[in-house]
Each structure stands twice: as structure tokens, then as C-alpha cells.
Amino acid sequence: FISRNEFVDLLRHAKKHHVEVILEFNLPGHANAIIQSLGQAEQWQLTDPEDTSEYRSAQGYTGNVINVGMTDNYRLAKVILEEIKTMYDAAELPMSRIHFGGDEVPEGAWLHSPACRRLPVWNTAWDVEDPEQAREATQALMAYHYNLITGIAEQVSPGIQTGFWHEMSAAGSGETNSYYNAWLTSDANTDTIDSLLDRGQNLVISNASFLYLDMPYAMHADEPGLPWAGYVNTKSIYNFDPLDCWALTAGQSSQVLGIQAQLWSETVFTTELMDYYTFPRLLAVAERAWNKRPTQDRWPQFRQALITRELPHISKLGVKYRPDELEK
């Protein structure tokens, strides 16, 4: 972790280099840490003690989702946002964007929660044992959460733009001041990317098979990384066409705000390993973010530019990049 003062210094440093820092604190899923650290305190009731819902997250947790029907979650969110805002104020910067996550809420969460069933969005006619009705109930609860959390953000920092992962896009239907990072084309609990675009929503392409930098470079027993989305090397990123990966039309491409690479840290144990995952792949990400994919194969030229110019430069900076990535 970093301290408050270190984060303020980071904001100031980023401003000097024309970089905007966008924080994410992920709700309602991926919340095991906050539930464990604050859930036992009498001050905060983040889960419904009467909830008999059963679920298991993609990471194997059975209790990593806050309960959207508990008002303490929104009181806590406001406290966190107000504290974050003071740090931006200290750095003399506007808090113009915040990311609220919203991804990977597992099937089954909240469906048997009395707190959720007391909410005005709950339809007493729902049969949550029916998969379609269970999905409808979950989406209604996600929309309830979306409306509250974005409203709190607007109170704390008027005009703020809110970001979410694509799973929240149906909940934010009709909202123009949010954007959505798409890491999959679709999944069982959310709408497809086409549905997101049909609603006129803003998209940031975060395709896991090309832009997740914690994926292994190659298939090898000694190669670090989690291969669930494939193997991602520098050449594959260079040849990646963000606008073609999901067959976007010319009209839909205007809704794409950009691309974003991710480095999830559950397998990053040292600074050297962070460098290894990131470089030289991040150089190809930058190339593709700022330039269209060439119509002709220009990988040999790009590779040579990395070998002769960029890698020597970052090596002098002490970056421990993957040494044999560009040998072939």
C-alpha cells in the first residue's frame, strides 16, 4: 500500500507528465478484503446476516460480495469518496473520474437476502429458482446499486465520470456519463458488447486475450502468469486491432474511448516480476493505442526499433524486461 501523502505526490508527479490517475475501488463484488476488515466492526454492516444465498466466485470465495440492500455500504462509499476527494484537492487537481468495478458478481448472490427483498426494485412475483427470473432480479439489484453509487459520486464531485467493467453496463442503461471496460465479449450474467454499443454507451477495450499483462508470454512450465485468457506476447499485441477484435462497425467505433492494458497483481511478487510482465509488452500497447494497425506487416521494423532504441533506454532506467522476448 501507499500512504496518503505518497498518493498526493503521485498525483502531482503524474500531472507533470500529463497523466491522469483514475482510482478504482471495486463494488459490489471482489469485496472479500473490505468485508473481512470492516464487516466485523459494529460501525459497518456490509452484509445481510439473514441472507441465505449461496454462491461461489470465480476465485472460489463464498462471501466476497457486499449486500446492495444494506445502507451502510453507501454510507461507507461516501466516506471513501470524500477522503479520496481531499487527496485530489491537496494535489490541486479535480477528481474528474472514478472507477467502481462492478465485475464478477457470482450467480446466486443476494437472491435470498431479506434486505434485498425489502428494496423497492424487488418484484415479489420473481421465482429465483428460475434462471431467467434470477438473472432479472440480479440485474435489478445491480441497477439499484449503480444508481446509488453514481449518485453519491456526483454529490462528492459534481460532473464526475464513472467507470465500470462491462458487467455493469445493463444496469447503467441510458446513462451517458459512464464508461465500461470490456474484457470479455459476453458472459452468462451480462449483456453482450453489441448490446452495450446498441445502447450508445462508452466503451474502453480491455480485451483479456491481448491486453491482460498477467497472462504468460508463452506456453512453458517456467513462464509466470495465469493462462486462462491465452498467451500474450509483444508481437500479438502489436498485431492486435482493437476495432476489429469484436467486429465493431464504423458507427460503433465512435463510442470507443480507447484501450486499456491490465496487470493484475495476484502473481506479481517482486518489482522485477512486475517489470518482466510489463515490458516490452507495454511498448506494443502504446503503439496500438496511438496508431492503427498497419495494413502491411511492419512487425520486423517495430521489433528492430525496440531492440535498437527502446530496450536499451529502459534498461538504463533499471527496468528488468523479459530478456529473450524479441529473439525471434
C-alpha positions as a printed Julia matrix, in Angstrom:
328×3 Matrix{Float64}:
   0.0     0.0     0.0
   0.98    3.64   -0.19
   0.28    6.41    2.29
  -2.0     9.38    1.78
   0.95   11.72    1.26
   2.55    9.33   -1.22
  -0.67    9.25   -3.25
  -0.85   13.05   -3.3
   2.77   13.13   -4.5
   1.88   10.56   -7.17
  -0.97   12.75   -8.41
   1.34   15.76   -8.65
   4.04   13.74  -10.42
   1.51   12.35  -12.88
   0.21   15.83  -13.65
   3.72   16.97  -14.61
   3.82   14.16  -17.16
   0.28   14.78  -18.47
  -1.05   11.57  -16.93
  -4.42   11.3   -15.21
  -4.66    8.85  -12.3
  -8.04    7.1   -12.08
  -8.64    5.14   -8.9
 -10.78    2.02   -8.75
 -12.45    0.61   -5.69
 -14.47   -2.38   -6.69
 -18.03   -2.91   -5.52
 -20.17   -4.94   -5.07
 -18.0    -7.97   -5.95
 -14.32   -8.6    -5.22
 -15.07   -7.29   -1.73
 -13.6   -10.0     0.49
 -10.94   -7.67    1.9
 -13.33   -4.89    2.85
 -15.87   -7.36    4.27
 -13.21   -9.05    6.4
 -11.58   -5.81    7.56
 -14.7    -3.77    8.29
 -17.52   -6.28    8.41
 -16.77   -7.3    11.99
 -16.86   -3.71   13.23
 -20.12   -2.59   14.81
 -19.91    0.64   12.8
 -20.44   -1.06    9.44
 -22.92   -3.74    8.4
 -21.84   -4.63    4.87
 -23.64   -7.95    4.53
 -27.12   -9.13    5.45
 -26.83  -11.5     8.45
 -30.14  -13.12    7.42
 -29.03  -13.76    3.84
 -29.13  -17.48    2.98
 -27.98  -17.02   -0.62
 -25.32  -19.45   -1.82
 -22.69  -18.58   -4.41
 -19.06  -19.12   -5.26
 -16.97  -16.5    -7.02
 -14.56  -17.19   -9.88
 -11.78  -17.05   -7.29
 -13.51  -19.59   -5.04
 -14.9   -17.23   -2.39
 -18.33  -17.8    -0.86
 -18.61  -14.41    0.81
 -16.88  -11.74   -1.28
 -19.92   -9.65   -2.3
 -21.31   -6.75   -0.29
 -25.08   -6.69    0.06
 -26.58   -3.95   -2.1
 -29.58   -3.76    0.22
 -27.52   -2.64    3.22
 -27.39    1.14    3.58
 -24.03    1.04    5.36
 -22.33    0.19    2.07
 -23.37    3.52    0.59
 -22.52    5.42    3.75
 -19.07    3.82    3.59
 -18.73    4.57   -0.13
 -19.4     8.25    0.56
 -16.78    8.33    3.32
 -14.21    6.73    0.99
 -15.03    9.07   -1.9
 -14.86   12.14    0.33
 -11.44   11.05    1.59
 -10.21   10.43   -1.96
 -11.51   13.87   -2.95
  -9.41   15.52   -0.22
  -6.29   13.95   -1.74
  -7.09   15.31   -5.19
  -7.77   18.69   -3.58
  -4.39   18.53   -1.82
  -2.76   17.89   -5.21
  -4.77   20.81   -6.66
  -6.44   18.53   -9.18
 -10.09   17.79   -9.94
 -11.4    14.32   -9.18
 -12.95   14.02  -12.62
 -13.12   10.21  -12.91
 -13.5     7.22  -10.59
 -13.88    3.52  -11.39
 -16.31    1.4    -9.36
 -15.55   -2.06  -10.76
 -18.81   -3.99  -10.79
 -17.39   -7.16  -12.34
 -17.68  -10.84  -11.5
 -20.64  -10.78   -9.13
 -21.32  -14.52   -8.94
 -24.65  -16.13   -9.74
 -26.79  -16.57   -6.66
 -25.67  -13.5    -4.7
 -28.49  -11.61   -2.91
 -31.34  -13.78   -4.21
 -32.32  -15.0    -0.73
 -31.47  -11.8     1.15
 -34.34  -10.29    3.16
 -32.62   -6.89    2.92
 -32.68   -7.07   -0.87
 -36.24   -8.36   -0.93
 -37.33   -5.28    1.01
 -35.96   -2.92   -1.65
 -38.45   -1.1    -3.91
 -36.91   -2.73   -7.01
 -37.71   -6.24   -5.8
 -40.61   -7.97   -7.57
 -42.35  -10.33   -5.16
 -43.51  -12.42   -8.13
 -39.95  -13.43   -9.01
 -39.15  -17.12   -8.74
 -35.41  -17.01   -8.16
 -35.11  -20.74   -8.78
 -35.88  -19.97  -12.42
 -32.59  -18.93  -14.13
 -34.16  -16.18  -16.24
 -36.03  -14.65  -13.33
 -32.95  -14.94  -11.14
 -30.96  -13.04  -13.77
 -33.69  -10.38  -13.94
 -33.6    -9.99  -10.17
 -29.81   -9.7   -10.15
 -29.86   -7.06  -12.88
 -32.48   -5.04  -10.98
 -30.34   -5.13   -7.85
 -27.24   -4.18   -9.86
 -29.15   -1.21  -11.31
 -30.2    -0.18   -7.81
 -26.56   -0.26   -6.73
 -25.46    1.6    -9.86
 -27.93    4.44   -9.31
 -26.95    4.89   -5.68
 -23.18    4.71   -6.16
 -23.13    7.09   -9.14
 -25.42    9.48   -7.27
 -23.02    9.54   -4.32
 -20.08   10.18   -6.65
 -21.95   13.1    -8.21
 -22.62   14.57   -4.75
 -18.97   14.37   -3.77
 -17.53   15.6    -7.09
 -20.16   17.16   -9.39
 -19.73   16.21  -13.04
 -17.52   13.21  -12.26
 -17.37   10.45  -14.88
 -17.78    6.93  -13.51
 -16.18    3.79  -14.91
 -17.29    0.17  -14.55
 -16.45   -3.21  -16.01
 -18.81   -4.32  -18.76
 -20.91   -6.46  -16.42
 -22.49   -3.26  -15.09
 -23.46   -1.87  -18.49
 -27.07   -3.11  -18.46
 -27.53   -1.52  -15.02
 -26.37    1.82  -16.4
 -28.61    1.74  -19.47
 -29.33    5.25  -20.73
 -26.55    6.85  -18.67
 -24.11    8.87  -20.78
 -21.6     9.9   -18.11
 -20.25    6.4   -17.51
 -17.87    4.2   -19.46
 -17.36    0.45  -19.45
 -14.21   -1.64  -19.75
 -14.95   -4.73  -21.81
 -12.71   -7.69  -21.02
 -14.94  -10.42  -22.49
 -17.38  -10.36  -25.38
 -20.17  -11.69  -23.17
 -20.86  -13.97  -20.25
 -23.78  -15.73  -18.62
 -24.82  -12.85  -16.38
 -24.38   -9.81  -18.61
 -25.32   -8.4   -21.96
 -23.04   -8.72  -24.95
 -20.71   -6.0   -26.19
 -23.17   -5.42  -29.04
 -25.91   -4.67  -26.5
 -23.65   -2.16  -24.76
 -22.92   -0.4   -28.03
 -26.55   -0.52  -29.16
 -27.43    1.46  -26.03
 -24.95    4.15  -27.07
 -22.69    3.56  -24.08
 -18.99    4.4   -23.95
 -16.54    1.51  -24.3
 -12.92    1.05  -23.27
 -11.45   -2.05  -24.9
  -9.66   -4.18  -22.31
  -9.68   -7.49  -24.18
  -8.21  -10.13  -21.86
  -6.66  -12.16  -24.68
  -4.49   -9.24  -25.8
  -4.39   -6.65  -23.02
  -4.04   -8.63  -19.78
  -0.35   -8.39  -18.97
  -0.5   -11.04  -16.24
  -1.04  -13.67  -18.93
   2.08  -15.74  -19.76
   4.21  -14.7   -22.71
   4.38  -18.29  -23.92
   3.49  -21.88  -23.08
   6.36  -23.03  -20.89
   6.49  -24.6   -17.44
   8.77  -21.85  -16.14
   6.79  -18.95  -17.61
   4.95  -16.95  -14.92
   1.33  -15.93  -15.34
  -2.21  -17.24  -15.46
  -3.09  -18.61  -18.92
  -6.9   -18.63  -18.66
  -7.19  -15.97  -21.41
  -4.34  -17.33  -23.53
  -0.71  -16.44  -24.13
   0.1   -12.8   -24.8
   3.42  -11.83  -26.36
   4.61   -8.5   -27.69
   4.02   -9.45  -31.31
   0.4   -10.49  -30.69
  -0.3    -7.14  -29.04
   1.36   -5.28  -31.91
  -0.82   -7.15  -34.42
  -3.96   -6.6   -32.34
  -6.66   -4.46  -33.96
  -8.87   -3.04  -31.18
 -11.69   -2.07  -33.53
 -11.68   -5.43  -35.3
 -11.45   -7.74  -32.29
 -15.21   -7.64  -31.77
 -16.17   -6.72  -35.35
 -17.21   -3.17  -34.5
 -18.97   -1.17  -37.18
 -17.83    2.3   -38.23
 -20.67    3.82  -36.23
 -19.87    1.83  -33.12
 -16.18    2.74  -33.21
 -17.07    6.32  -32.29
 -18.16    5.02  -28.87
 -14.71    3.56  -28.18
 -12.83    5.88  -25.85
  -9.59    3.92  -26.11
  -7.86    0.76  -24.96
  -6.55   -0.21  -21.54
  -3.98   -2.81  -20.56
  -4.29   -4.51  -17.17
  -1.67   -6.0   -14.88
  -3.45   -7.88  -12.1
  -1.1    -8.43   -9.22
  -2.03  -11.77   -7.63
   1.02  -13.37   -9.28
   3.29  -10.3    -9.04
   5.56  -10.89   -6.06
   8.5    -8.58   -6.82
   9.28   -5.36   -8.65
  11.42   -7.36  -11.07
   8.47   -9.61  -11.92
   6.28   -6.56  -12.45
   8.84   -5.26  -14.95
   9.01   -8.68  -16.62
   5.25   -8.83  -17.12
   5.03   -5.25  -18.32
   7.96   -4.84  -20.7
   8.37   -4.98  -23.59
   4.63   -5.69  -23.97
   3.56   -2.25  -22.78
   5.51   -0.67  -25.65
   3.33   -2.57  -28.1
   0.22   -1.49  -26.18
   1.27    2.14  -26.56
   1.91    1.65  -30.27
  -1.53    0.17  -30.77
  -3.28    2.73  -28.56
  -1.94    5.65  -30.57
  -1.72    4.16  -34.06
  -3.91    1.99  -36.25
  -2.66   -1.47  -37.04
  -0.63   -1.23  -40.29
  -2.2    -2.7   -43.41
   1.16   -4.32  -44.17
   3.3    -6.41  -41.85
   5.58   -3.93  -40.11
   6.42   -6.08  -37.11
  10.07   -6.54  -38.23
  10.57   -2.76  -38.24
   8.84   -2.3   -34.89
  10.83   -5.16  -33.37
  14.07   -3.63  -34.61
  13.13   -0.25  -33.15
  12.57   -1.87  -29.77
  15.87   -3.75  -29.9
  18.0    -0.81  -31.0
  16.31    2.09  -29.2
  13.63    1.35  -26.63
  15.07   -1.62  -24.75
  18.49   -0.01  -24.24
  16.71    3.09  -22.96
  14.52    1.31  -20.4
  17.47   -0.88  -19.41
  19.38    2.27  -18.41
  16.36    3.19  -16.29
  16.72   -0.1   -14.42
  13.71   -1.85  -15.95
  14.08   -5.66  -15.81
  12.19   -6.53  -19.0
  11.79  -10.05  -20.39
  15.23  -10.53  -21.96
  14.54  -13.01  -24.77
  11.13  -11.76  -25.86
  12.29  -10.34  -29.21
  14.81  -13.0   -30.26
  12.51  -14.48  -32.9
